[in-house]
Amino acid sequence: MTAADRPTLAAAVTGARATLAAAGIASPHVDAVELAAFVLDTDAGDVRRRMVMRDPVDPAFLDTLDRLVEARGSRVPLQHLTGRAYFRRLTLAVGPGVFVPRPETEVTAQHAIDAARAAGDHPVVVDLCTGSGALALAVADEVPGADVHAVELSPEAHAWATRNVGDLPLRVDLRLGDATTAFPELEGTVDVVVSNPPYIPDGATPVDPEVRDHDPEVALYGRSADGLAVPLAVAARAAVLLRPGGVLVMEHADAQGESLPTALRATGEWTDVVDHRDLTGRPRSVRAVRR
């Protein structure tokens, strides 16, 4: 078969997009391009350029792409298939056993980054329930003078975070342990605590199969009917770690935009408790100042 007879990358991606759309994938074109980029060991921008140039592809590429598209159509997370997730300016390694960072959490990261920058040249920042390390590494990347610490309870997730910390040229003190008792040596000295804790109410079932069937339960459920048992336990630890005037930034479910701030105010440990919306307009993260 000559190059002129081979199918083009554009045709292959178009076919993958159609298959994914028929399977109910919300972003079929983005996913098709990302899968093609993974097979070609390149990035999405290069795939789009080669699509315009009508570059041909070989049968081995098509076979691999077809297998990946079939798996994605069965709702295996895109990031599990490619082994990578994009978070702000970072590319993180992810896979089974760790919560895949979401675009909405980038807004949570921004609030933590803003608070860290406002705290001075060398702020102390702690990420409780770090998962893949996304929030901690984003702060380390965008606040170069920060002294960043992170803890994760799950050994599987901690392994992914360890890989990410090792792969990126960023300084993060990463530990395996319980967020509610972590970093006793930092008590009363921390400028910013950021957390994306488990917060789904017990008994609730995530709608998306990618979350329900693939994200680890320990990263999802808040261990109470309202989902706030874990977030409030983490916030209590944050209150111990933070100096007076230090800032807590915590992500939550969109249904907890009133209940979590109310619960934080009721403890008497926080002032200036303000909830913030994500890019879709949904309540997403609370910011509170330690009294």
MIGUDO-142164 format. One record per residue (C-alpha): x, z, y; residue in three letters. Coordinates in nm, 4 decimals. Layout:
BEGIN
east = X	up = Z	north = Y	type = ALA
...
This chain:
BEGIN
east = 0.0000	up = 0.0000	north = 0.0000	type = MET
east = 0.1415	up = -0.1021	north = 0.3373	type = THR
east = 0.1160	up = 0.1144	north = 0.6496	type = ALA
east = -0.1500	up = -0.1247	north = 0.7774	type = ALA
east = -0.3610	up = -0.0603	north = 0.4691	type = ASP
east = -0.3392	up = 0.3188	north = 0.4825	type = ARG
east = -0.6174	up = 0.5244	north = 0.6446	type = PRO
east = -0.5446	up = 0.6592	north = 0.9890	type = THR
east = -0.5116	up = 1.0216	north = 1.0910	type = LEU
east = -0.8027	up = 0.9682	north = 1.3285	type = ALA
east = -1.0259	up = 0.8559	north = 1.0414	type = ALA
east = -0.9152	up = 1.1481	north = 0.8249	type = ALA
east = -0.9878	up = 1.4033	north = 1.0974	type = VAL
east = -1.3214	up = 1.2399	north = 1.1788	type = THR
east = -1.4216	up = 1.2611	north = 0.8131	type = GLY
east = -1.3109	up = 1.6252	north = 0.7930	type = ALA
east = -1.5090	up = 1.7057	north = 1.1058	type = ARG
east = -1.8238	up = 1.5503	north = 0.9606	type = ALA
east = -1.7861	up = 1.7471	north = 0.6371	type = THR
east = -1.7341	up = 2.0728	north = 0.8230	type = LEU
east = -2.0284	up = 2.0065	north = 1.0543	type = ALA
east = -2.2516	up = 1.9432	north = 0.7526	type = ALA
east = -2.1340	up = 2.2763	north = 0.6072	type = ALA
east = -2.2475	up = 2.4579	north = 0.9231	type = GLY
east = -1.9049	up = 2.5298	north = 1.0716	type = ILE
east = -1.9537	up = 2.6072	north = 1.4407	type = ALA
east = -1.6381	up = 2.4313	north = 1.5627	type = SER
east = -1.5885	up = 2.1434	north = 1.3185	type = PRO
east = -1.3610	up = 1.9306	north = 1.5348	type = HIS
east = -1.1320	up = 2.2174	north = 1.6323	type = VAL
east = -1.1095	up = 2.3295	north = 1.2696	type = ASP
east = -1.0460	up = 1.9770	north = 1.1410	type = ALA
east = -0.7644	up = 1.9232	north = 1.3889	type = VAL
east = -0.6105	up = 2.2621	north = 1.3108	type = GLU
east = -0.6201	up = 2.1956	north = 0.9359	type = LEU
east = -0.4582	up = 1.8560	north = 0.9867	type = ALA
east = -0.1913	up = 2.0164	north = 1.2028	type = ALA
east = -0.1225	up = 2.2716	north = 0.9305	type = PHE
east = -0.0808	up = 2.0029	north = 0.6643	type = VAL
east = 0.1489	up = 1.8019	north = 0.8918	type = LEU
east = 0.3436	up = 2.1146	north = 0.9977	type = ASP
east = 0.2803	up = 2.0444	north = 1.3630	type = THR
east = 0.0407	up = 2.1566	north = 1.6354	type = ASP
east = -0.3031	up = 2.0462	north = 1.7483	type = ALA
east = -0.1697	up = 1.8602	north = 2.0511	type = GLY
east = 0.0541	up = 1.6451	north = 1.8336	type = ASP
east = -0.2351	up = 1.5710	north = 1.5976	type = VAL
east = -0.4505	up = 1.4532	north = 1.8877	type = ARG
east = -0.1669	up = 1.2313	north = 2.0150	type = ARG
east = -0.1185	up = 1.0785	north = 1.6705	type = ARG
east = -0.4924	up = 1.0231	north = 1.6384	type = MET
east = -0.4895	up = 0.8171	north = 1.9586	type = VAL
east = -0.1887	up = 0.6227	north = 1.8281	type = MET
east = -0.3804	up = 0.5592	north = 1.5052	type = ARG
east = -0.0937	up = 0.6835	north = 1.2908	type = ASP
east = -0.1452	up = 0.6192	north = 0.9185	type = PRO
east = -0.1509	up = 0.8992	north = 0.6617	type = VAL
east = -0.0599	up = 0.8993	north = 0.2944	type = ASP
east = -0.2717	up = 0.9975	north = -0.0089	type = PRO
east = -0.0936	up = 1.3312	north = -0.0493	type = ALA
east = -0.2002	up = 1.4302	north = 0.3037	type = PHE
east = -0.5600	up = 1.3312	north = 0.2335	type = LEU
east = -0.5688	up = 1.5254	north = -0.0948	type = ASP
east = -0.4370	up = 1.8416	north = 0.0708	type = THR
east = -0.6666	up = 1.8060	north = 0.3705	type = LEU
east = -0.9674	up = 1.7527	north = 0.1438	type = ASP
east = -0.8916	up = 2.0745	north = -0.0473	type = ARG
east = -0.8591	up = 2.2724	north = 0.2740	type = LEU
east = -1.1767	up = 2.1252	north = 0.4200	type = VAL
east = -1.3648	up = 2.2150	north = 0.1029	type = GLU
east = -1.2404	up = 2.5737	north = 0.1262	type = ALA
east = -1.3269	up = 2.5947	north = 0.4951	type = ARG
east = -1.6709	up = 2.4534	north = 0.4227	type = GLY
east = -1.7243	up = 2.7400	north = 0.1776	type = SER
east = -1.6545	up = 2.9727	north = 0.4759	type = ARG
east = -1.3024	up = 3.0807	north = 0.3942	type = VAL
east = -1.1664	up = 3.1728	north = 0.7406	type = PRO
east = -0.9651	up = 2.8986	north = 0.9049	type = LEU
east = -0.6876	up = 3.1484	north = 0.9719	type = GLN
east = -0.6639	up = 3.2402	north = 0.6040	type = HIS
east = -0.6103	up = 2.8751	north = 0.5195	type = LEU
east = -0.3437	up = 2.8151	north = 0.7832	type = THR
east = -0.1953	up = 3.1651	north = 0.7796	type = GLY
east = -0.1939	up = 3.1807	north = 1.1587	type = ARG
east = -0.4123	up = 3.3041	north = 1.4415	type = ALA
east = -0.3680	up = 3.2363	north = 1.8113	type = TYR
east = -0.3997	up = 3.5329	north = 2.0452	type = PHE
east = -0.3297	up = 3.4890	north = 2.4146	type = ARG
east = 0.0283	up = 3.3513	north = 2.4249	type = ARG
east = 0.1116	up = 3.4487	north = 2.0666	type = LEU
east = 0.0848	up = 3.2958	north = 1.7217	type = THR
east = 0.0288	up = 3.5695	north = 1.4651	type = LEU
east = 0.0565	up = 3.5664	north = 1.0867	type = ALA
east = -0.2718	up = 3.6700	north = 0.9243	type = VAL
east = -0.4401	up = 3.6494	north = 0.5864	type = GLY
east = -0.6385	up = 3.8508	north = 0.3327	type = PRO
east = -0.6232	up = 4.2239	north = 0.4013	type = GLY
east = -0.6113	up = 4.2122	north = 0.7800	type = VAL
east = -0.8771	up = 4.1677	north = 1.0473	type = PHE
east = -0.8430	up = 3.8260	north = 1.2109	type = VAL
east = -0.8119	up = 3.8724	north = 1.5894	type = PRO
east = -1.0998	up = 3.7209	north = 1.7830	type = ARG
east = -1.1008	up = 3.5359	north = 2.1177	type = PRO
east = -1.3203	up = 3.8069	north = 2.2740	type = GLU
east = -1.0478	up = 4.0639	north = 2.2086	type = THR
east = -0.8242	up = 3.8732	north = 2.4487	type = GLU
east = -1.0388	up = 4.0199	north = 2.7271	type = VAL
east = -0.9779	up = 4.3698	north = 2.5898	type = THR
east = -0.6077	up = 4.2887	north = 2.5925	type = ALA
east = -0.6289	up = 4.1822	north = 2.9569	type = GLN
east = -0.7748	up = 4.5170	north = 3.0623	type = HIS
east = -0.4947	up = 4.6975	north = 2.8783	type = ALA
east = -0.2312	up = 4.4707	north = 3.0315	type = ILE
east = -0.3718	up = 4.5268	north = 3.3805	type = ASP
east = -0.3728	up = 4.9039	north = 3.3284	type = ALA
east = -0.0163	up = 4.8985	north = 3.1965	type = ALA
east = 0.1084	up = 4.6940	north = 3.4915	type = ARG
east = -0.0620	up = 4.9325	north = 3.7321	type = ALA
east = 0.1112	up = 5.2304	north = 3.5677	type = ALA
east = 0.4603	up = 5.1325	north = 3.6835	type = GLY
east = 0.7694	up = 4.9504	north = 3.5630	type = ASP
east = 0.7981	up = 5.1234	north = 3.2263	type = HIS
east = 0.4517	up = 5.2274	north = 3.1077	type = PRO
east = 0.4003	up = 5.3964	north = 2.7727	type = VAL
east = 0.1274	up = 5.2138	north = 2.5799	type = VAL
east = -0.0246	up = 5.3053	north = 2.2435	type = VAL
east = -0.2388	up = 5.0759	north = 2.0271	type = ASP
east = -0.4541	up = 5.2753	north = 1.7844	type = LEU
east = -0.5906	up = 5.0767	north = 1.4849	type = CYS
east = -0.3542	up = 4.7870	north = 1.5527	type = THR
east = -0.4470	up = 4.5638	north = 1.2556	type = GLY
east = -0.2325	up = 4.2519	north = 1.2834	type = SER
east = -0.0581	up = 4.3996	north = 1.5869	type = GLY
east = -0.2370	up = 4.1636	north = 1.8247	type = ALA
east = -0.3070	up = 4.4038	north = 2.1111	type = LEU
east = 0.0268	up = 4.5833	north = 2.0929	type = ALA
east = 0.2219	up = 4.2586	north = 2.0809	type = LEU
east = 0.0205	up = 4.1052	north = 2.3658	type = ALA
east = 0.1050	up = 4.4043	north = 2.5860	type = VAL
east = 0.4716	up = 4.3886	north = 2.4845	type = ALA
east = 0.4755	up = 4.0165	north = 2.5620	type = ASP
east = 0.3047	up = 4.0317	north = 2.9012	type = GLU
east = 0.4346	up = 4.3681	north = 3.0264	type = VAL
east = 0.8045	up = 4.3329	north = 2.9454	type = PRO
east = 0.9009	up = 4.6827	north = 3.0633	type = GLY
east = 0.6382	up = 4.8556	north = 2.8500	type = ALA
east = 0.7267	up = 5.1055	north = 2.5798	type = ASP
east = 0.4709	up = 5.0009	north = 2.3168	type = VAL
east = 0.3687	up = 5.1981	north = 2.0074	type = HIS
east = 0.1146	up = 5.1003	north = 1.7410	type = ALA
east = -0.0345	up = 5.2527	north = 1.4274	type = VAL
east = -0.2380	up = 5.1121	north = 1.1393	type = GLU
east = -0.4059	up = 5.2978	north = 0.8533	type = LEU
east = -0.4348	up = 5.0153	north = 0.5986	type = SER
east = -0.1134	up = 4.9341	north = 0.4077	type = PRO
east = -0.2265	up = 4.5724	north = 0.3721	type = GLU
east = -0.2902	up = 4.5276	north = 0.7447	type = ALA
east = 0.0269	up = 4.7208	north = 0.8283	type = HIS
east = 0.2235	up = 4.4696	north = 0.6210	type = ALA
east = 0.0881	up = 4.1838	north = 0.8321	type = TRP
east = 0.1660	up = 4.3741	north = 1.1533	type = ALA
east = 0.5183	up = 4.4423	north = 1.0263	type = THR
east = 0.5649	up = 4.0710	north = 0.9683	type = ARG
east = 0.4415	up = 3.9869	north = 1.3173	type = ASN
east = 0.6616	up = 4.2464	north = 1.4831	type = VAL
east = 0.9557	up = 4.1131	north = 1.2850	type = GLY
east = 0.8809	up = 3.7488	north = 1.3618	type = ASP
east = 0.8385	up = 3.7867	north = 1.7369	type = LEU
east = 1.1119	up = 3.8840	north = 1.9842	type = PRO
east = 0.9096	up = 4.1797	north = 2.1124	type = LEU
east = 0.9680	up = 4.5558	north = 2.0893	type = ARG
east = 0.6891	up = 4.7556	north = 1.9258	type = VAL
east = 0.7249	up = 5.0916	north = 1.7511	type = ASP
east = 0.4953	up = 5.0237	north = 1.4547	type = LEU
east = 0.3869	up = 5.2956	north = 1.2115	type = ARG
east = 0.1672	up = 5.3315	north = 0.9056	type = LEU
east = -0.0736	up = 5.6189	north = 0.9532	type = GLY
east = -0.4007	up = 5.7642	north = 1.0775	type = ASP
east = -0.4942	up = 5.6802	north = 1.4368	type = ALA
east = -0.6608	up = 6.0203	north = 1.4803	type = THR
east = -0.3328	up = 6.2092	north = 1.4280	type = THR
east = -0.0708	up = 5.9541	north = 1.5299	type = ALA
east = 0.2241	up = 6.0013	north = 1.7658	type = PHE
east = 0.2283	up = 6.3797	north = 1.8112	type = PRO
east = 0.5559	up = 6.3473	north = 2.0024	type = GLU
east = 0.3786	up = 6.1413	north = 2.2718	type = LEU
east = 0.0954	up = 6.3846	north = 2.3454	type = GLU
east = 0.0227	up = 6.4078	north = 2.7162	type = GLY
east = 0.2717	up = 6.1368	north = 2.8138	type = THR
east = 0.0967	up = 5.8049	north = 2.7477	type = VAL
east = -0.0156	up = 5.5789	north = 3.0319	type = ASP
east = -0.2489	up = 5.3474	north = 2.8392	type = VAL
east = -0.4224	up = 5.3682	north = 2.5027	type = VAL
east = -0.5852	up = 5.0497	north = 2.3765	type = VAL
east = -0.7897	up = 5.0208	north = 2.0607	type = SER
east = -1.0093	up = 4.7800	north = 1.8707	type = ASN
east = -1.1407	up = 5.0279	north = 1.6125	type = PRO
east = -1.3941	up = 4.9685	north = 1.3352	type = PRO
east = -1.7367	up = 4.9892	north = 1.5000	type = TYR
east = -2.0043	up = 4.8129	north = 1.2944	type = ILE
east = -2.2894	up = 5.0575	north = 1.2146	type = PRO
east = -2.3171	up = 5.1622	north = 0.8531	type = ASP
east = -2.5828	up = 4.9549	north = 0.6799	type = GLY
east = -2.5426	up = 4.6610	north = 0.9171	type = ALA
east = -2.4283	up = 4.3332	north = 0.7658	type = THR
east = -2.2160	up = 4.0887	north = 0.9672	type = PRO
east = -2.3880	up = 3.7535	north = 1.0012	type = VAL
east = -2.0794	up = 3.5346	north = 0.9661	type = ASP
east = -1.9569	up = 3.4929	north = 0.6062	type = PRO
east = -1.6001	up = 3.4761	north = 0.7371	type = GLU
east = -1.6373	up = 3.8368	north = 0.8553	type = VAL
east = -1.8719	up = 3.9712	north = 0.5884	type = ARG
east = -1.6843	up = 3.8307	north = 0.2901	type = ASP
east = -1.3243	up = 3.8223	north = 0.4082	type = HIS
east = -1.2416	up = 4.0815	north = 0.6742	type = ASP
east = -1.1467	up = 4.4180	north = 0.5183	type = PRO
east = -1.4243	up = 4.6769	north = 0.5295	type = GLU
east = -1.1883	up = 4.9433	north = 0.6638	type = VAL
east = -1.1497	up = 4.7305	north = 0.9772	type = ALA
east = -1.5217	up = 4.6727	north = 1.0234	type = LEU
east = -1.7400	up = 4.9793	north = 0.9719	type = TYR
east = -1.7586	up = 5.2724	north = 1.2117	type = GLY
east = -1.8692	up = 5.5199	north = 0.9421	type = ARG
east = -2.1947	up = 5.6325	north = 1.1030	type = SER
east = -2.5436	up = 5.4990	north = 1.1637	type = ALA
east = -2.4539	up = 5.4025	north = 1.5206	type = ASP
east = -2.1037	up = 5.2852	north = 1.4339	type = GLY
east = -1.9441	up = 5.5270	north = 1.6789	type = LEU
east = -1.7909	up = 5.7891	north = 1.4476	type = ALA
east = -1.4561	up = 5.6129	north = 1.4226	type = VAL
east = -1.4433	up = 5.4951	north = 1.7870	type = PRO
east = -1.5150	up = 5.8472	north = 1.9147	type = LEU
east = -1.2577	up = 6.0006	north = 1.6814	type = ALA
east = -1.0019	up = 5.7506	north = 1.8095	type = VAL
east = -1.1056	up = 5.8209	north = 2.1691	type = ALA
east = -1.0568	up = 6.1937	north = 2.1070	type = ALA
east = -0.7014	up = 6.1224	north = 1.9950	type = ARG
east = -0.6501	up = 5.9021	north = 2.2986	type = ALA
east = -0.7541	up = 6.1942	north = 2.5212	type = ALA
east = -0.4770	up = 6.4041	north = 2.3672	type = VAL
east = -0.2163	up = 6.1315	north = 2.3994	type = LEU
east = -0.2923	up = 6.0279	north = 2.7573	type = LEU
east = -0.1535	up = 6.1966	north = 3.0651	type = ARG
east = -0.4055	up = 6.2914	north = 3.3357	type = PRO
east = -0.4967	up = 5.9642	north = 3.5038	type = GLY
east = -0.4045	up = 5.7640	north = 3.1952	type = GLY
east = -0.6363	up = 5.4831	north = 3.0869	type = VAL
east = -0.8274	up = 5.4199	north = 2.7660	type = LEU
east = -0.9382	up = 5.0640	north = 2.6863	type = VAL
east = -1.1572	up = 5.0345	north = 2.3769	type = MET
east = -1.3416	up = 4.7390	north = 2.2285	type = GLU
east = -1.6907	up = 4.7878	north = 2.0849	type = HIS
east = -1.9904	up = 4.5992	north = 1.9480	type = ALA
east = -2.2106	up = 4.4247	north = 2.2023	type = ASP
east = -2.4923	up = 4.6675	north = 2.1144	type = ALA
east = -2.2708	up = 4.9647	north = 2.2093	type = GLN
east = -2.2254	up = 4.8744	north = 2.5764	type = GLY
east = -2.4337	up = 5.1738	north = 2.6810	type = GLU
east = -2.4000	up = 5.4137	north = 2.3877	type = SER
east = -2.0196	up = 5.4308	north = 2.3785	type = LEU
east = -1.9707	up = 5.4861	north = 2.7543	type = PRO
east = -2.2471	up = 5.7487	north = 2.7466	type = THR
east = -2.0797	up = 5.9272	north = 2.4569	type = ALA
east = -1.7432	up = 5.9225	north = 2.6331	type = LEU
east = -1.8901	up = 6.0678	north = 2.9516	type = ARG
east = -2.0576	up = 6.3447	north = 2.7499	type = ALA
east = -1.7211	up = 6.4737	north = 2.6250	type = THR
east = -1.6172	up = 6.5760	north = 2.9773	type = GLY
east = -1.2704	up = 6.4332	north = 2.9160	type = GLU
east = -1.3170	up = 6.1041	north = 3.0998	type = TRP
east = -1.3930	up = 5.9809	north = 3.4486	type = THR
east = -1.4495	up = 5.6327	north = 3.5913	type = ASP
east = -1.6046	up = 5.5142	north = 3.2649	type = VAL
east = -1.6878	up = 5.1459	north = 3.3133	type = VAL
east = -1.8002	up = 4.8897	north = 3.0584	type = ASP
east = -1.6861	up = 4.5284	north = 3.0730	type = HIS
east = -1.8268	up = 4.2022	north = 2.9393	type = ARG
east = -1.6421	up = 3.9327	north = 2.7486	type = ASP
east = -1.6284	up = 3.5621	north = 2.8296	type = LEU
east = -1.9684	up = 3.5082	north = 2.6678	type = THR
east = -2.1276	up = 3.7702	north = 2.8927	type = GLY
east = -2.1720	up = 4.0289	north = 2.6172	type = ARG
east = -2.0708	up = 4.3961	north = 2.6586	type = PRO
east = -1.7313	up = 4.4155	north = 2.4887	type = ARG
east = -1.4922	up = 4.6880	north = 2.6052	type = SER
east = -1.4978	up = 5.0189	north = 2.7886	type = VAL
east = -1.2338	up = 5.1440	north = 3.0304	type = ARG
east = -1.2090	up = 5.5154	north = 3.1018	type = ALA
east = -0.9640	up = 5.7379	north = 3.2891	type = VAL
east = -0.8387	up = 6.0661	north = 3.1461	type = ARG
east = -0.9304	up = 6.3635	north = 3.3678	type = ARG
